[in-house]
Amino acid sequence: IEGLKRKLTSKLGANSPALVPDWQIGESVAIWWRPNFETMMYPYCPPHITKPKECKKLFLVHLSEKEYFAVPKNLKLLAVPLFELYDNVQLHHESIALVPRAVACTQ
């Protein structure tokens, strides 16, 4: 959790000690596993895999009412409603399009 806070601050935090974000990391929403060098990720680690190549975890991050972000010029910060993400693999990567399902499963 502390590593995630550091990463969020380094990527999205303003470069000012007065504007340090107060990241409130919530529960884990989803975990995806890449068992080998293929591009496909799975919502489980196959039992015959002892050392998967990658594990991605998705957490809810609760923000205060007003928050400051410093987004690099080569990136965009988008606010996208969950209903637009749902099964919309054409516009969003598969791991993003499956977020609404993962959130619904945790509730």
NORUR-V732410 format. One record per backbone hydrogen bond with DSSP energy under -1.0 kcal/mol. CO is the residue of the C=O (numbers start at 0). NH is the residue of the N-H. If there is no record, write none. Layout:
co=CO nh=NH
co=CO nh=NH
This chain:
co=0 nh=4
co=1 nh=5
co=2 nh=6
co=3 nh=7
co=4 nh=8
co=5 nh=9
co=6 nh=10
co=7 nh=11
co=8 nh=12
co=11 nh=69
co=13 nh=15
co=15 nh=18
co=23 nh=61
co=26 nh=59
co=29 nh=57
co=31 nh=55
co=32 nh=41
co=33 nh=52
co=33 nh=53
co=41 nh=32
co=45 nh=48
co=53 nh=33
co=55 nh=31
co=57 nh=28
co=57 nh=29
co=59 nh=25
co=61 nh=23
co=71 nh=74
co=80 nh=83
co=80 nh=84
co=81 nh=85
co=84 nh=87
co=87 nh=91
co=92 nh=96
co=93 nh=97
co=95 nh=98
co=96 nh=86
co=97 nh=101
co=98 nh=102
co=99 nh=103
co=100 nh=104
co=101 nh=105
